[in-house]
Amino acid sequence: MAHDYDHIPRRLGNYWLETRLGSGYSGSIFRAYNVYTGEFVALKVQDVNHECPTNRYEEHIYPLLQGGEGMPKLFASGVQGKWHYLVISLLGSSLDNIYRNNGKKPLDLRSVCSIAIQVISRLQTMHNHEVLHRDIQLGNCAIGLSPNETMIYMIDFGFSKQYIDQRTRRHIPDSKQKRDFLGNYWFTSVGVHCKGKVPSRRDDLEAAALMFIHLLTPGGLSWTRNGVPKTDEQHRRLKRAKETARPEDLCRGMPSEFEEFLRYCRRLKFAEQPDYEHWMNEFRELAHENGFTEIDKFIWPPPPQQAKPARSQPAPQRPAVTTSEMENVLQDLAKLQLNNRPILADQTNVPAAQATKPEGKKDGDVIDLSSDSSVGNPSQEPPRNLPPRTPVRIKKASRLEQLRIAISDATDNAGLATVVAEFTTFLKETGSSKTLTKEGFAFMDALYKQLADPSVFVQPLRTSRTRSTTTEKPAGPQPAYVKLDLVARLRREVVRAQDNRALAKMVADFGAVTNRSSGRTITKDGFAFLEGLSSRLKALN
Ligand SMILES: Nc1ncnc2c1ncn2[C@@H]1O[C@H](COP(=O)(O)OP(=O)(O)OP(=O)(O)O)[C@@H](O)[C@H]1O
């Protein structure tokens, strides 16, 4: 049915329509103002006879979301003549506009981390209000107008639905029956789009994951490159491409968080509550490790010193498998009861198991997954037709955790000195990021404990109640010079420290001042302090 949007009256209710901001399948949206207060708003107008009355659905959803961060306000709604209208907060550009105006080039890592944090948070808000969005896409995320231009808002609730049955208070049921696809071609999850599953919270998150990956991919996700499908055959091809794309291929060259997030979304059960906080923290930490500050704000265009192209930076190697997947594999392996059954159906071409067992290995020995399978038998050629093995990337967090354990296990100053030196070198070599992450602080806590008194319980350095000499100063970020002065002094004094207690106090001061500095980065003086600390520990052994 054609709808004559050119004949919408200039005034609807108390609002005067100014300019058209956009039009979609279901209606038009205008910038308008309240004729009494002069306040600018956005007005969504739809023909009351529209075959898909999305304005009516939105009118029902908006009140459920009022007051939530990043949710537009609904000021009024009504019908005038043949027009149904919704009056909502006027916002700025959508992420789709931003992406297009940027020439559809991949966005920088800072921007994508910040989008990820905010979009996940918006979904958390919506889901906490028992609402699924069901149409996550770039065009449905818009930034605010000044002074809210760093906030991403969620818009277009025309496909939204409550996932808690209001009568029974239970989660809506899953179904084996294939449903017609509802959502958008680019980002709707594989389950909903390609397999006809019932959408739930996990699918909102998966769509978000695909959106983040799209923003980091030159040319965008492969199935978006031929435009909107016009025939059933084109749509079938698009679905096949989407369904068969492996996360590791989609995310090649990106920081591993994106692949891990996509895999996580796809592993979620139908009614499972996603761990939003965990993933917001993962993206915050990734940003932190790359030296990006104020990451909870979406700043467009990105601050020049932080606008590193996402692909050209030394992204950590993506793991062949994630830690949790590896855990699952190991658990499944442990559960296998092979007894005397053949490992392969046809063993005629497989050397006897005993013959390939490395010297000295007994049944029940732990399999060393990090070593190459040919190590036990140097003459053995690696098997053909197997993909090359990618080393599992030890994430910064895991390495720091190893070092924390090592520092807690050290029994004398020489041992402490060695681990401090390793910690310093590791941080120096972690790409451009010299940020002290929460694992870094945990290391400093363990070091402090060892130096002060290995038998006492220690308040973590990242709480506001530190033992440092700077505790009298108010908590919160400090001007850079305070940090620079103190760290430079620590660097000078560490070489003269008389005992471990003096060193402990310095470590506490260093931790406290780094925690309160913006970015929590370790400066040149900071590294010199850590190196001096290692040398002094050796001298005091
Ligand atoms: N509150 C708003 N303030 C400013 N611009 C907006 C607002 N809401 C929507 N827009 C603009 O109008 C476009 C269409 O809005 P929306 O998605 O809500 O309408 P729709 O008719 O449901 O569109 P579609 O059919 O494309 O889903 C958005 O992409 C955005 O650019």
The ligand as an SDF file (V2000), in Angstrom:
LIG
                    3D

 31 33  0  0  0  0  0  0  0  0999 V2000
   14.8440   10.8820   17.6750 N   0  0  0  0  0  0  0  0  0  0  0  0
   15.4710   11.1200   16.5320 C   0  0  0  0  0  0  0  0  0  0  0  0
   16.1550   12.2650   16.3590 N   0  0  0  0  0  0  0  0  0  0  0  0
   16.8000   12.5000   15.2030 C   0  0  0  0  0  0  0  0  0  0  0  0
   16.8100   11.6660   14.1470 N   0  0  0  0  0  0  0  0  0  0  0  0
   16.1370   10.5140   14.2680 C   0  0  0  0  0  0  0  0  0  0  0  0
   15.4310   10.1840   15.4580 C   0  0  0  0  0  0  0  0  0  0  0  0
   14.8630    8.9850   15.2850 N   0  0  0  0  0  0  0  0  0  0  0  0
   15.1910    8.5920   14.0460 C   0  0  0  0  0  0  0  0  0  0  0  0
   15.9520    9.5070   13.4040 N   0  0  0  0  0  0  0  0  0  0  0  0
   16.4870    9.4180   12.0410 C   0  0  0  0  0  0  0  0  0  0  0  0
   15.5250    8.8630   11.1770 O   0  0  0  0  0  0  0  0  0  0  0  0
   15.9710    7.5880   10.6770 C   0  0  0  0  0  0  0  0  0  0  0  0
   14.7900    6.6270   10.6470 C   0  0  0  0  0  0  0  0  0  0  0  0
   14.3080    6.4660   11.9730 O   0  0  0  0  0  0  0  0  0  0  0  0
   13.6410    5.1270   12.5290 P   0  0  0  0  0  0  0  0  0  0  0  0
   14.5960    4.0040   12.3130 O   0  0  0  0  0  0  0  0  0  0  0  0
   13.1490    5.3460   13.9070 O   0  0  0  0  0  0  0  0  0  0  0  0
   12.3970    5.0460   11.5460 O   0  0  0  0  0  0  0  0  0  0  0  0
   11.7700    3.8320   10.7640 P   0  0  0  0  0  0  0  0  0  0  0  0
   10.6750    4.4220    9.9540 O   0  0  0  0  0  0  0  0  0  0  0  0
   11.4310    2.7620   11.6900 O   0  0  0  0  0  0  0  0  0  0  0  0
   12.9840    3.4300    9.8180 O   0  0  0  0  0  0  0  0  0  0  0  0
   13.3310    2.0480    9.1720 P   0  0  0  0  0  0  0  0  0  0  0  0
   12.1690    1.6520    8.3570 O   0  0  0  0  0  0  0  0  0  0  0  0
   14.5690    2.4010    8.3750 O   0  0  0  0  0  0  0  0  0  0  0  0
   13.6120    1.1170   10.3100 O   0  0  0  0  0  0  0  0  0  0  0  0
   17.0800    7.1490   11.6260 C   0  0  0  0  0  0  0  0  0  0  0  0
   18.0490    6.3290   11.0270 O   0  0  0  0  0  0  0  0  0  0  0  0
   17.6760    8.4810   12.0470 C   0  0  0  0  0  0  0  0  0  0  0  0
   18.6140    8.9150   11.1000 O   0  0  0  0  0  0  0  0  0  0  0  0
  1  2  1  0
  2  3  1  0
  2  7  2  0
  3  4  2  0
  4  5  1  0
  5  6  2  0
  6  7  1  0
  6 10  1  0
  7  8  1  0
  8  9  2  0
  9 10  1  0
 10 11  1  0
 11 12  1  0
 11 30  1  0
 12 13  1  0
 13 14  1  0
 13 28  1  0
 14 15  1  0
 15 16  1  0
 16 17  2  0
 16 18  1  0
 16 19  1  0
 19 20  1  0
 20 21  2  0
 20 22  1  0
 20 23  1  0
 23 24  1  0
 24 25  2  0
 24 26  1  0
 24 27  1  0
 28 29  1  0
 28 30  1  0
 30 31  1  0
M  END
$$$$
